[in-house]
Amino acid sequence: MDSSVVAVAVLGVTVLLRIALILLVIWLLVPRRRSCPQCGEASARVVASRVLRLLLLERRWCLRCGWDGIAKCPPGGERSARRSTAPTAHLLFLVALPWLGCDRGDDVRRLFDDPSAWVDLTYAFDAQTIYWPTADGFSLEVVAAGMTPQGYYYAANNIRTSEHGGTHLDAPLHFAEGRHATDQIPLAQLVGPAVVVDVTGKTAADRDYRITAADLQAFETAHGRIPDGAIVLFRTGWGAKWPDRAAYLGTAGRGAAAVAELRFPGIDTTAARWLVRERRIDAVGIDTPSIDYGQSSTFDTHRILYAVDIPAFENVANLDRMPETGGYVVALPMKIAGGSGGPLRIVGVVPPPR
């Protein structure tokens, strides 16, 4: 064999070995990262490039602050990964990304372009929307709907609604003087990783069921610790009763007398105190008319959570479509200055599997 051919072959093998060694070193330095190194919140796995998947790496994305980085794929699945915030490997890999042909924003664009990744958690506002028995309902007055003399179509309406009805936000000010009004709640508390605590089996047997600290501890036993900055959603199955007012509220009555007839599940004070004392959450949400159960007359759960500026989302729709872990929530209320709450457009984000 010609000596020049041998030399080229040896050189080629040497280059390949060096590239392999560099990749191995980089791979060893990349952490099994599950928390965002910028804000410390839990990050979610999103679609990775083929090159990354071949290297047993994955892309992580923090919806709260927008951080986008690289982590090793856990050998035993998502829950088995170790928490790490070391930035060194991330910086090293960013240097290699152009060489690998990876687009930093590509996975984010794919997520936003994928309709299957989004879950609408909001009920429409119309004449059937359920409100508290003492609140005025939703009304829409048609101002215009038709062709104008100038030859174009024009539609406009006036709306009237209470702050607390349908899918809505409870601002802490609702039950805690001096706490955040609707327009004062930081956006960071309205956008973040979501966990869904499912108690449908218990509420099916008891429509007055109150979700306890033990339910939260059981959730963590099954799914891992509730991350800091999480939005905790409670799935009672009550959404299946919407918009049947009598089934959903426990009464079809209206006015102050009907309040004593309300029957639906809520969050017990033991769970509220546990969340305040043991975890650092940003918000709570539930698929019933109130975070306190229907028969409550003192609204203790409201008072416990709102006293520390934890807002709540009530009458959340379609929680059966949200996973227990791995999802995100974007919950943006009407920005009412000084408001105690307001209509809420809330969506869930479920990153597609790798």
C-alpha positions in Angstrom: 0.0 0.0 0.0 1.3 3.4 -0.9 2.8 5.2 2.1 0.9 8.4 1.3 -2.4 6.6 1.6 -1.4 5.1 4.9 -0.4 8.5 6.2 -3.7 10.0 5.1 -5.6 7.1 6.8 -3.6 7.5 10.0 -4.2 11.3 10.0 -7.9 10.8 9.4 -8.2 8.3 12.3 -6.2 10.7 14.5 -8.6 13.5 13.7 -11.6 11.4 14.4 -10.2 10.1 17.7 -9.5 13.7 18.8 -13.0 14.8 17.9 -14.4 11.8 19.8 -12.2 12.7 22.8 -13.4 16.3 22.7 -17.0 15.2 22.5 -16.5 12.8 25.4 -14.9 15.5 27.6 -17.8 17.9 26.8 -20.4 15.1 27.5 -18.8 14.4 30.8 -18.8 18.0 31.8 -22.5 18.5 30.9 -24.6 18.2 34.0 -27.9 16.3 34.4 -29.5 19.7 34.8 -33.2 20.0 35.8 -33.2 23.4 37.3 -32.6 26.7 35.5 -29.2 28.1 36.4 -30.5 31.7 36.0 -33.6 31.7 38.2 -33.5 28.3 39.9 -36.9 27.1 38.6 -37.6 23.7 37.2 -36.9 23.5 33.5 -38.7 21.3 30.9 -37.4 19.0 28.2 -38.1 20.2 24.7 -37.4 18.8 21.2 -33.6 18.3 20.6 -31.7 18.1 17.4 -30.7 14.7 16.0 -27.1 15.4 16.8 -27.9 16.0 20.5 -30.0 12.9 20.7 -27.2 10.8 19.3 -24.9 12.2 22.0 -27.4 11.3 24.7 -28.0 15.0 25.4 -31.3 16.9 25.6 -32.4 20.5 25.4 -33.9 22.2 28.5 -36.1 25.3 28.5 -37.2 27.5 31.4 -40.5 29.2 30.4 -40.2 31.5 33.4 -37.1 33.4 32.3 -36.4 32.0 28.8 -33.2 30.2 29.6 -32.3 27.5 27.0 -29.6 25.0 27.7 -28.2 21.5 27.4 -28.3 18.6 29.8 -27.5 14.9 29.8 -30.4 12.5 29.3 -31.2 10.8 32.6 -30.5 7.0 32.5 -33.6 6.2 34.4 -36.0 8.9 33.1 -36.8 12.4 34.1 -37.3 11.8 37.8 -33.9 10.0 38.3 -31.8 13.0 37.2 -29.6 14.9 39.7 -30.2 18.6 40.2 -27.3 20.8 39.1 -26.7 24.5 38.4 -23.1 24.4 37.3 -22.7 26.8 34.3 -19.3 25.7 33.1 -20.4 22.8 30.9 -23.2 24.9 29.4 -20.8 27.6 28.4 -18.4 25.1 26.9 -21.2 23.5 24.9 -22.4 26.9 23.6 -19.0 27.2 21.9 -19.6 23.9 20.2 -23.2 24.6 19.1 -22.3 26.4 15.9 -19.9 23.5 15.0 -22.8 21.1 15.6 -25.1 23.2 13.5 -27.6 23.7 16.3 -30.0 26.7 16.4 -30.5 28.0 19.9 -34.0 29.2 19.2 -35.1 26.2 17.0 -36.7 24.1 19.8 -38.6 27.1 21.2 -40.0 27.9 17.8 -41.1 24.3 17.4 -42.9 24.3 20.7 -44.8 27.5 19.9 -45.7 26.1 16.5 -47.0 22.8 17.8 -50.8 23.1 18.5 -50.7 19.8 20.5 -48.4 21.4 23.1 -51.1 23.9 24.2 -54.1 23.3 26.4 -56.8 25.9 26.8 -57.6 26.0 30.5 -60.2 28.8 30.2 -64.0 28.6 29.9 -65.6 31.1 27.4 -67.5 34.0 28.9 -71.2 34.0 27.8 -74.7 33.8 29.3 -74.0 30.3 30.7 -70.9 31.3 32.6 -71.1 30.4 36.3 -70.7 33.1 38.9 -71.0 33.2 42.7 -74.7 33.3 43.7 -74.4 36.9 44.9 -72.4 38.2 41.8 -73.8 39.6 38.6 -73.3 37.4 35.6 -71.7 38.1 32.3 -73.6 40.2 29.8 -72.8 41.2 26.3 -74.6 44.1 24.6 -74.3 44.3 20.8 -73.5 47.8 19.7 -73.0 47.0 16.0 -73.0 43.9 13.8 -73.5 44.5 10.1 -72.5 46.3 6.9 -71.8 50.0 7.2 -73.0 52.7 4.7 -69.4 52.7 3.5 -69.6 49.1 2.4 -67.5 47.3 5.1 -68.5 45.0 7.9 -68.2 46.3 11.5 -68.9 44.6 14.8 -68.5 46.0 18.4 -70.0 45.0 21.8 -70.2 46.3 25.3 -69.5 43.8 28.1 -70.4 43.8 31.8 -69.0 41.3 34.3 -68.0 40.8 37.9 -64.3 40.3 38.8 -65.0 36.9 40.2 -66.8 34.5 37.9 -66.0 32.1 35.1 -62.3 31.3 34.8 -60.8 34.1 36.9 -58.0 35.3 39.0 -58.2 36.0 42.8 -55.7 38.6 43.6 -54.3 38.5 47.2 -56.1 41.8 47.9 -59.4 39.9 47.7 -58.9 38.6 51.3 -55.7 40.4 52.5 -55.6 44.1 53.0 -52.5 45.7 51.6 -51.4 42.7 49.5 -51.1 42.6 45.7 -54.0 43.9 43.6 -54.6 42.4 40.2 -52.3 44.8 38.4 -49.5 44.4 41.1 -48.9 40.6 40.8 -45.5 40.1 39.3 -45.6 38.4 35.9 -43.2 35.8 37.2 -45.9 34.5 39.5 -48.4 34.0 36.6 -46.0 32.1 34.4 -44.1 29.0 35.5 -43.9 25.2 35.9 -47.1 23.5 36.9 -47.9 20.5 38.9 -51.3 18.9 39.0 -52.5 17.2 42.2 -55.3 14.8 41.3 -57.9 14.0 43.9 -60.7 13.0 41.6 -61.1 9.6 43.4 -61.8 11.3 46.7 -64.1 14.0 45.4 -66.2 11.5 43.5 -67.1 10.0 46.9 -67.4 13.3 48.8 -68.5 16.5 47.1 -67.4 18.4 50.2 -63.9 17.0 50.2 -61.1 19.2 51.3 -57.6 18.6 49.9 -55.2 18.0 52.7 -51.5 18.3 53.4 -51.4 14.5 53.2 -52.6 14.7 49.6 -49.7 16.9 48.8 -47.3 14.7 50.5 -48.7 11.7 48.6 -48.2 13.6 45.4 -44.6 14.2 46.2 -44.0 10.5 47.1 -45.3 9.6 43.6 -43.9 12.5 41.5 -41.1 14.2 43.5 -40.8 17.4 45.3 -42.9 20.4 44.2 -40.3 22.7 42.7 -39.8 26.3 43.9 -41.8 28.7 41.9 -44.4 26.1 40.9 -48.0 26.8 40.1 -49.9 24.1 42.0 -53.2 23.1 40.2 -55.8 20.9 41.9 -57.8 18.5 39.7 -61.0 17.5 41.4 -62.9 16.4 38.3 -65.5 19.2 38.8 -64.9 20.5 35.3 -67.1 17.6 34.0 -70.1 19.3 35.6 -69.6 22.7 33.8 -71.8 24.5 32.8 -74.6 22.8 34.8 -75.0 25.4 37.5 -76.8 23.1 40.0 -74.4 20.3 39.6 -71.3 22.5 39.6 -72.3 24.8 42.5 -74.5 22.4 44.4 -77.4 24.8 44.0 -79.2 26.6 41.2 -80.2 29.3 43.6 -79.1 32.9 43.5 -78.7 35.6 46.1 -77.3 35.5 49.6 -79.5 32.7 50.7 -78.0 30.4 48.1 -74.5 30.7 49.5 -75.3 28.4 52.4 -76.3 25.7 49.8 -73.0 25.6 47.9 -71.4 22.1 47.8 -68.1 21.5 46.0 -64.6 20.5 47.0 -61.8 22.9 48.0 -58.4 23.1 49.6 -58.1 22.4 53.4 -56.3 24.8 55.7 -53.7 22.1 56.4 -52.7 22.0 52.7 -52.6 25.8 52.5 -50.4 26.1 55.6 -48.1 23.3 54.4 -47.6 25.0 51.0 -46.8 28.3 52.8 -44.5 26.8 55.4 -42.9 23.9 53.5 -42.7 25.0 49.9 -42.1 28.2 47.8 -44.9 28.2 45.3 -46.1 31.1 43.1 -49.8 30.4 42.7 -52.5 27.8 43.1 -55.4 26.9 40.8 -58.5 24.7 41.0 -61.3 23.4 38.8 -64.0 24.4 41.2 -65.7 27.8 42.0 -63.4 28.5 45.0 -60.2 27.4 46.6 -62.2 27.0 49.9 -64.8 24.3 49.8 -68.4 25.3 49.2 -69.6 25.1 52.8 -66.9 27.4 54.1 -68.1 30.6 55.8 -64.8 32.0 56.9 -62.7 31.3 53.8 -59.6 30.4 55.8 -57.6 29.0 52.8 -58.1 32.2 50.9 -56.8 34.2 54.0 -53.8 31.9 54.5 -52.5 32.0 51.0 -53.3 35.6 50.2 -51.7 36.9 53.3 -48.3 35.9 51.8 -49.2 37.2 48.3 -50.0 33.8 46.7 -52.8 34.4 44.1 -55.3 31.8 43.0 -57.0 30.7 39.7 -60.6 29.4 40.1 -62.9 27.6 37.6 -59.9 26.3 35.7 -61.0 24.3 32.7 -59.6 21.1 31.1 -57.2 20.1 33.9 -57.8 16.5 32.8 -55.5 17.3 29.8 -52.6 18.5 31.9 -49.9 16.1 33.1 -49.1 15.8 36.8 -45.6 17.1 36.1 -43.6 18.6 33.2 -46.2 21.2 32.1 -46.1 25.0 32.3 -48.9 27.5 32.8 -49.4 31.0 31.4 -52.1 32.8 33.3 -52.8 36.4 32.3 -55.7 38.2 33.9 -57.3 41.4 32.7 -55.0 44.1 34.2 -57.5 45.9 36.4 -55.8 48.7 38.4 -56.5 48.1 42.1 -58.6 45.1 41.3 -59.3 42.2 43.6 -59.4 39.8 40.7 -60.5 39.6 37.1 -61.3 37.4 34.1 -58.4 35.2 33.3 -57.1 33.6 30.1 -55.0 30.7 31.3 -53.3 28.1 29.0 -51.2 25.1 29.7 -48.0 24.3 27.9 -47.0 20.6 27.5 -43.5 20.3 25.8 -43.6 17.5 23.2 -41.6 14.4 24.1 -38.0 14.1 23.0 
